[in-house]
Amino acid sequence: MAARTTRQNSSRPPSGKELALVFAAAVVVVAIVVFVGIRVTDDDSGSAQRDDAYGVSHVHGLGINPADESLVVATHYGSFRIPAGSDDAERIGYSLQDTMGFTVAGPDRFLGSGHPDMAGRRAGQPGQLGLIESTDGGASWTSLSLSGAVDFHGLAYAHGLIYGWDSGTGRFMVSTDRIEWETRSTVDVSGFAVDPADADHVIAASPVGVLDSSDGGRTWSRVDGTMLVALSWSQTGDLWGADASGAVYHNDSTGWSRTGQLPGEPQALLATIDTLYAAAHDSDGLTGIYRSTDSGATWELQYQDAAP
């Protein structure tokens, strides 16, 4: 009974000193949480590295930066680079923006689209970034056009033009100056590629099969029932594709022929002169960056985040 009586009597309001101690403890806890969430360190090359668990878990685009031949990986949580001759991925810059559309337009010059990260939203960026540009290898981005109005899930730079597909409206759009845009058609696609030899020749992967346009995306015709989800055209004129199961195909004068198999559904595909790159899930659901130097017959895992 004495113990209960003591506990009841201790219900007096806390003193000012006690409140100050509680507040100080709460501030320490909040500071620890915030610090863990935003800690950034710089490596010897000056590229920013975030201490987070996002990694390359969801890839939207791949490209080779002509400035240093590194492989650039545009993801749901910012961008990474894999230096030439290396299998290590380095985070580029401080942004965790969701770069849905991505293409390389020159040395250290990238074009993108998508959605801002939390810091960007707090700075007033709209939910749809329109066309954005980086001139420092992805370390920072600036808005060029269509801010707040368009979410490009596909971008391609070829023949001095920008080709884009807006996921919100299905519009296939082209720009000569990155500011003004011409809407050429409305089409449902999961990816497209521009012929490096012909600015008017565009191939797209769609829910009804492969589509072909000979007038720069103004009109489309179904030319093949192959159900691809990703496409890439190398500068040598080789056209490559992959379906949802990870089967890899090459196109020639006779049509599409299967050349190999990825470990799972591809998220992005890139064809260069002598190498194919792909981002794909494995059987454990982990995203890896794979490369092939034998026309997709075999694939080597180049990079994968550590399992959670």
Backbone hydrogen bonds in HBPLUS format (Angstrom, degrees):
<---DONOR---> <-ACCEPTOR-->    atom                        ^
c    i                          cat <-CA-CA->   ^        H-A-AA   ^      H-
h    n   atom  resd res      DA  || num        DHA   H-A  angle D-A-AA Bond
n    s   type  num  typ     dist DA aas  dist angle  dist       angle   num
A0005-THR N   A0001-MET O   2.89 MM   4  6.15 160.8  1.93 152.3 158.0     1
A0006-THR N   A0002-ALA O   2.97 MM   4  6.19 156.3  2.03 146.6 152.4     2
A0007-ARG N   A0003-ALA O   3.06 MM   4  6.33 155.4  2.12 147.6 153.8     3
A0008-GLN N   A0004-ARG O   2.98 MM   4  6.24 158.2  2.03 154.0 159.3     4
A0009-ASN N   A0005-THR O   3.05 MM   4  6.25 157.3  2.10 147.0 153.2     5
A0010-SER N   A0006-THR O   3.14 MM   4  6.31 124.5  2.46 136.4 150.2     6
A0010-SER N   A0007-ARG O   3.19 MM   3  5.17 139.6  2.36  94.0 105.4     7
A0011-SER N   A0008-GLN O   3.37 MM   3  5.91 156.6  2.43 117.7 118.0     8
A0019-LEU N   A0015-SER O   3.03 MM   4  6.34 161.0  2.06 153.8 158.7     9
A0020-ALA N   A0016-GLY O   3.06 MM   4  6.22 154.1  2.13 143.4 150.1    10
A0021-LEU N   A0017-LYS O   3.09 MM   4  6.40 151.0  2.18 145.0 152.2    11
A0022-VAL N   A0018-GLU O   3.04 MM   4  6.35 159.0  2.09 151.8 157.0    12
A0023-PHE N   A0019-LEU O   2.94 MM   4  6.15 165.3  1.97 153.3 157.2    13
A0024-ALA N   A0020-ALA O   2.95 MM   4  6.11 157.4  2.00 145.8 151.9    14
A0025-ALA N   A0021-LEU O   3.05 MM   4  6.27 156.1  2.11 145.9 151.8    15
A0026-ALA N   A0022-VAL O   3.01 MM   4  6.30 156.3  2.07 149.5 156.0    16
A0027-VAL N   A0023-PHE O   2.98 MM   4  6.24 155.6  2.04 149.8 156.2    17
A0028-VAL N   A0024-ALA O   3.06 MM   4  6.34 153.3  2.14 146.0 152.7    18
A0029-VAL N   A0025-ALA O   3.09 MM   4  6.42 158.9  2.14 150.5 155.1    19
A0030-VAL N   A0026-ALA O   2.99 MM   4  6.27 167.3  2.01 155.3 158.1    20
A0031-ALA N   A0027-VAL O   2.87 MM   4  6.02 161.7  1.91 149.6 155.2    21
A0032-ILE N   A0028-VAL O   2.99 MM   4  6.22 151.3  2.07 147.1 154.4    22
A0033-VAL N   A0029-VAL O   3.07 MM   4  6.37 161.1  2.11 152.4 156.8    23
A0034-VAL N   A0030-VAL O   2.95 MM   4  6.20 170.7  1.96 160.8 162.4    24
A0035-PHE N   A0031-ALA O   2.94 MM   4  5.98 161.3  1.98 145.7 151.5    25
A0036-VAL N   A0032-ILE O   2.99 MM   4  6.15 162.5  2.02 151.0 155.1    26
A0037-GLY N   A0033-VAL O   3.12 MM   4  6.32 149.4  2.21 144.3 152.8    27
A0038-ILE N   A0034-VAL O   3.15 MM   4  6.37 134.3  2.37 147.5 158.6    28
A0038-ILE N   A0035-PHE O   3.30 MM   3  5.45 137.5  2.50  98.9 109.3    29
A0039-ARG N   A0035-PHE O   3.05 MM   4  5.66 120.2  2.43 152.1 159.2    30
A0051-ASP N   A0039-ARG O   3.32 MM  12  5.95 166.9  2.34 169.8 166.0    31
A0041-THR N   A0049-GLN O   3.23 MM   8  5.58 166.0  2.25 156.2 157.8    32
A0049-GLN N   A0041-THR O   3.05 MM   8  5.58 158.3  2.10 171.9 177.1    33
A0046-GLY N   A0043-ASP O   3.05 MM   3  5.45 160.0  2.09 112.2 118.7    34
A0076-HIS N   A0058-HIS O   2.82 MM  18  5.43 141.3  1.97 155.8 166.8    35
A0060-HIS N   A0074-ALA O   2.78 MM  14  5.65 169.5  1.79 152.3 155.9    36
A0061-GLY N   A0074-ALA O   3.23 MM  13  5.00 152.9  2.31 139.9 138.0    37
A0074-ALA N   A0061-GLY O   2.91 MM  13  5.00 162.6  1.94 143.8 148.1    38
A0063-GLY N   A0072-VAL O   3.08 MM   9  5.17 139.9  2.24 141.7 147.6    39
A0072-VAL N   A0063-GLY O   2.69 MM   9  5.17 176.9  1.69 170.1 169.8    40
A0065-ASN N   A0070-SER O   2.98 MM   5  5.53 164.9  2.01 162.0 165.4    41
A0068-ASP N   A0065-ASN O   3.24 MM   3  6.05 146.0  2.36 122.3 127.4    42
A0069-GLU N   A0065-ASN O   2.68 MM   4  5.14 136.5  1.86 163.0 176.3    43
A0071-LEU N   A0082-ILE O   2.95 MM  11  5.03 162.7  1.98 144.5 141.1    44
A0082-ILE N   A0071-LEU O   2.77 MM  11  5.03 154.9  1.83 144.7 153.5    45
A0073-VAL N   A0080-PHE O   2.79 MM   7  5.03 168.5  1.80 143.6 147.1    46
A0080-PHE N   A0073-VAL O   2.89 MM   7  5.03 152.7  1.96 138.6 147.7    47
A0075-THR N   A0078-GLY O   2.93 MM   3  5.41 149.5  2.03 144.6 154.5    48
A0099-THR N   A0075-THR O   3.20 MM  24  5.89 148.5  2.30 162.8 153.5    49
A0078-GLY N   A0097-GLN O   2.87 MM  19  4.96 141.8  2.02 145.2 141.8    50
A0092-ILE N   A0079-SER O   2.84 MM  13  5.51 172.2  1.84 144.5 142.5    51
A0081-ARG N   A0090-GLU O   2.83 MM   9  5.29 148.6  1.93 143.5 153.7    52
A0090-GLU N   A0081-ARG O   2.86 MM   9  5.29 162.4  1.89 146.7 152.1    53
A0086-SER N   A0083-PRO O   2.96 MM   3  5.28 150.5  2.04 139.1 136.0    54
A0098-ASP N   A0115-HIS O   2.85 MM  17  5.03 144.4  1.98 151.1 159.4    55
A0115-HIS N   A0098-ASP O   2.93 MM  17  5.03 155.8  1.99 137.2 145.0    56
A0100-MET N   A0113-SER O   2.93 MM  13  5.71 116.7  2.34 123.2 134.9    57
A0113-SER N   A0101-GLY O   3.06 MM  12  4.85 129.4  2.33 136.4 129.3    58
A0103-THR N   A0111-LEU O   2.96 MM   8  5.38 145.7  2.08 155.9 157.1    59
A0111-LEU N   A0103-THR O   2.90 MM   8  5.38 167.2  1.92 164.9 167.3    60
A0105-ALA N   A0109-ARG O   2.80 MM   4  5.41 159.8  1.84 151.4 156.5    61
A0109-ARG N   A0106-GLY O   3.01 MM   3  4.91 168.5  2.03 117.4 118.7    62
A0137-GLY N   A0108-ASP O   2.91 MM  29  3.91 166.8  1.93 125.4 120.9    63
A0110-PHE N   A0134-SER O   2.87 MM  24  5.11 151.1  1.96 141.6 151.2    64
A0134-SER N   A0110-PHE O   2.92 MM  24  5.11 161.5  1.95 143.3 146.5    65
A0112-GLY N   A0132-ILE O   2.89 MM  20  5.18 160.6  1.93 142.4 144.6    66
A0132-ILE N   A0112-GLY O   2.92 MM  20  5.18 167.8  1.94 142.0 143.5    67
A0129-LEU N   A0114-GLY O   2.98 MM  15  5.46 166.3  2.00 147.0 148.1    68
A0121-ARG N   A0117-ASP O   2.98 MM   4  6.32 156.6  2.03 155.5 162.3    69
A0122-ARG N   A0118-MET O   2.97 MM   4  6.21 159.4  2.01 150.1 155.5    70
A0123-ALA N   A0119-ALA O   3.04 MM   4  6.25 134.3  2.25 135.9 148.3    71
A0123-ALA N   A0120-GLY O   3.08 MM   3  4.96 125.9  2.39  90.8 105.3    72
A0125-GLN N   A0120-GLY O   2.93 MM   5  5.40 163.8  1.96 150.9 145.5    73
A0124-GLY N   A0121-ARG O   2.98 MM   3  5.10 158.3  2.02 104.5 111.1    74
A0148-GLY N   A0128-GLN O   2.69 MM  20  4.66 149.8  1.77 153.5 157.0    75
A0130-GLY N   A0150-VAL O   2.99 MM  20  4.71 133.1  2.22 174.7 160.8    76
A0131-LEU N   A0145-SER O   2.80 MM  14  5.31 166.4  1.82 158.1 162.6    77
A0144-LEU N   A0131-LEU O   2.86 MM  13  5.57 165.9  1.88 160.7 157.8    78
A0145-SER N   A0131-LEU O   3.39 MM  14  5.31 159.1  2.44 134.6 138.8    79
A0133-GLU N   A0142-THR O   2.80 MM   9  5.37 156.6  1.86 152.7 160.7    80
A0142-THR N   A0133-GLU O   2.84 MM   9  5.37 152.8  1.91 146.3 154.7    81
A0149-ALA N   A0146-LEU O   3.02 MM   3  5.27 162.9  2.05 129.3 130.8    82
A0150-VAL N   A0146-LEU O   3.32 MM   4  5.80 142.5  2.47 168.1 158.0    83
A0167-SER N   A0151-ASP O   3.03 MM  16  5.97 160.7  2.06 156.3 152.7    84
A0153-HIS N   A0165-TRP O   3.03 MM  12  6.09 148.6  2.13 171.3 175.4    85
A0165-TRP N   A0154-GLY O   2.95 MM  11  5.10 152.5  2.02 141.8 144.3    86
A0156-ALA N   A0163-TYR O   2.91 MM   7  5.11 142.8  2.05 146.9 150.3    87
A0163-TYR N   A0156-ALA O   2.86 MM   7  5.11 170.3  1.87 156.5 159.8    88
A0158-ALA N   A0161-LEU O   3.08 MM   3  5.45 156.4  2.14 148.1 154.9    89
A0161-LEU N   A0158-ALA O   2.88 MM   3  5.45 164.9  1.90 121.8 126.9    90
A0162-ILE N   A0175-SER O   2.97 MM  13  5.16 162.9  2.00 152.0 156.8    91
A0175-SER N   A0162-ILE O   2.90 MM  13  5.16 151.4  1.98 144.5 153.4    92
A0164-GLY N   A0173-MET O   2.80 MM   9  5.14 160.9  1.84 155.0 155.3    93
A0173-MET N   A0164-GLY O   2.76 MM   9  5.14 173.1  1.76 162.1 164.3    94
A0166-ASP N   A0171-ARG O   2.96 MM   5  5.30 164.6  1.98 154.9 157.2    95
A0170-GLY N   A0166-ASP O   2.74 MM   4  5.29 143.8  1.87 152.1 162.2    96
A0187-VAL N   A0170-GLY O   2.86 MM  17  5.39 156.5  1.92 154.8 150.1    97
A0172-PHE N   A0185-SER O   2.81 MM  13  5.33 168.0  1.83 146.2 149.0    98
A0184-ARG N   A0172-PHE O   2.86 MM  12  5.76 160.7  1.89 164.4 170.6    99
A0174-VAL N   A0182-GLU O   2.96 MM   8  5.30 152.0  2.04 140.5 149.1   100
A0182-GLU N   A0174-VAL O   2.84 MM   8  5.30 165.2  1.87 152.5 157.3   101
A0190-SER N   A0205-ALA O   2.80 MM  15  5.61 160.4  1.84 150.7 155.8   102
A0205-ALA N   A0191-GLY O   2.82 MM  14  5.32 165.4  1.85 149.7 153.5   103
A0193-ALA N   A0203-ILE O   2.81 MM  10  5.40 151.8  1.89 157.7 165.1   104
A0203-ILE N   A0193-ALA O   2.95 MM  10  5.40 166.8  1.97 162.1 165.7   105
A0195-ASP N   A0201-HIS O   2.94 MM   6  5.47 179.6  1.94 165.2 165.3   106
A0198-ASP N   A0195-ASP O   3.16 MM   3  5.25 158.7  2.21 107.0 113.4   107
A0201-HIS N   A0198-ASP O   3.15 MM   3  5.45 162.3  2.18 111.4 116.9   108
A0216-GLY N   A0200-ASP O   2.77 MM  16  3.81 165.0  1.79 122.5 118.0   109
A0202-VAL N   A0213-SER O   2.97 MM  11  5.15 158.5  2.02 143.0 150.1   110
A0213-SER N   A0202-VAL O   2.87 MM  11  5.15 147.9  1.98 159.7 164.4   111
A0204-ALA N   A0211-LEU O   2.96 MM   7  5.04 162.6  1.99 138.8 142.5   112
A0211-LEU N   A0204-ALA O   2.82 MM   7  5.04 168.6  1.84 150.5 154.6   113
A0206-SER N   A0209-GLY O   3.12 MM   3  5.21 139.7  2.29 125.2 137.0   114
A0209-GLY N   A0206-SER O   3.17 MM   3  5.21 168.5  2.19 109.9 113.0   115
A0210-VAL N   A0224-ASP O   2.75 MM  14  5.08 133.5  1.97 139.1 152.8   116
A0223-VAL N   A0210-VAL O   3.06 MM  13  6.02 159.0  2.10 153.8 160.5   117
A0212-ASP N   A0221-SER O   2.81 MM   9  5.34 154.9  1.87 147.2 155.4   118
A0221-SER N   A0212-ASP O   2.93 MM   9  5.34 147.6  2.04 141.5 151.9   119
A0228-LEU N   A0226-THR O   3.14 MM   2  5.93 124.6  2.46 107.9  92.7   120
A0229-VAL N   A0242-ALA O   2.83 MM  13  6.10 171.0  1.84 157.8 156.4   121
A0230-ALA N   A0242-ALA O   3.31 MM  12  5.37 149.9  2.41 151.3 151.9   122
A0242-ALA N   A0230-ALA O   3.08 MM  12  5.37 144.8  2.20 142.9 144.4   123
A0232-SER N   A0240-TRP O   2.98 MM   8  5.33 150.2  2.07 146.3 146.0   124
A0240-TRP N   A0232-SER O   2.87 MM   8  5.33 168.0  1.88 159.7 163.8   125
A0234-SER N   A0238-ASP O   2.88 MM   4  5.31 164.4  1.90 158.6 157.2   126
A0237-GLY N   A0234-SER O   3.00 MM   3  5.46 163.8  2.02 115.0 119.4   127
A0251-ASN N   A0239-LEU O   2.96 MM  12  5.43 160.2  2.00 160.7 160.5   128
A0241-GLY N   A0249-TYR O   2.96 MM   8  5.09 155.7  2.02 140.8 142.2   129
A0249-TYR N   A0241-GLY O   2.76 MM   8  5.09 168.5  1.78 150.7 150.8   130
A0243-ASP N   A0247-ALA O   3.01 MM   4  5.52 151.9  2.09 148.4 157.1   131
A0246-GLY N   A0243-ASP O   3.00 MM   3  5.45 157.9  2.05 114.3 121.4   132
A0262-LEU N   A0246-GLY O   2.78 MM  16  4.63 167.6  1.79 130.4 134.8   133
A0248-VAL N   A0260-GLY O   2.95 MM  12  5.15 175.2  1.96 132.4 133.4   134
A0259-THR N   A0248-VAL O   2.82 MM  11  5.73 164.6  1.84 147.4 152.4   135
A0250-HIS N   A0257-SER O   2.90 MM   7  5.46 158.3  1.95 150.0 154.6   136
A0257-SER N   A0250-HIS O   2.89 MM   7  5.46 155.9  1.95 150.2 157.6   137
A0252-ASP N   A0255-GLY O   3.01 MM   3  5.36 160.1  2.05 139.5 143.0   138
A0255-GLY N   A0252-ASP O   3.04 MM   3  5.36 163.7  2.07 114.1 119.4   139
A0267-GLN N   A0279-ALA O   2.63 MM  12  5.29 169.2  1.64 151.6 153.4   140
A0279-ALA N   A0268-ALA O   3.01 MM  11  5.22 157.7  2.06 139.6 143.4   141
A0270-LEU N   A0277-TYR O   2.87 MM   7  5.05 157.6  1.92 151.7 149.4   142
A0277-TYR N   A0270-LEU O   2.81 MM   7  5.05 164.7  1.83 155.6 159.9   143
A0272-THR N   A0275-THR O   2.89 MM   3  5.28 165.7  1.91 164.8 168.3   144
A0276-LEU N   A0292-SER O   2.89 MM  16  5.08 165.5  1.91 151.0 156.0   145
A0292-SER N   A0276-LEU O   2.82 MM  16  5.08 147.5  1.93 143.8 150.5   146
A0278-ALA N   A0290-TYR O   2.92 MM  12  5.20 152.4  2.00 142.4 144.8   147
A0290-TYR N   A0278-ALA O   2.74 MM  12  5.20 172.9  1.74 165.1 166.8   148
A0280-ALA N   A0288-GLY O   3.10 MM   8  5.68 156.5  2.16 154.0 161.2   149
A0288-GLY N   A0280-ALA O   2.94 MM   8  5.68 162.1  1.97 153.3 156.2   150
A0282-ASP N   A0286-LEU O   2.94 MM   4  5.54 134.8  2.15 135.4 148.2   151
A0285-GLY N   A0282-ASP O   2.93 MM   3  5.27 163.4  1.96 116.3 120.2   152
A0289-ILE N   A0303-TYR O   2.77 MM  14  5.11 162.3  1.80 154.0 159.5   153
A0302-GLN N   A0289-ILE O   2.66 MM  13  5.45 151.6  1.73 153.7 163.8   154
A0303-TYR N   A0289-ILE O   3.20 MM  14  5.11 152.2  2.28 134.9 139.7   155
A0291-ARG N   A0300-GLU O   2.95 MM   9  5.37 150.4  2.03 143.6 153.0   156
A0300-GLU N   A0291-ARG O   2.86 MM   9  5.37 171.4  1.87 158.3 158.8   157
A0297-ALA N   A0294-ASP O   3.24 MM   3  5.70 166.5  2.26 113.7 117.8   158
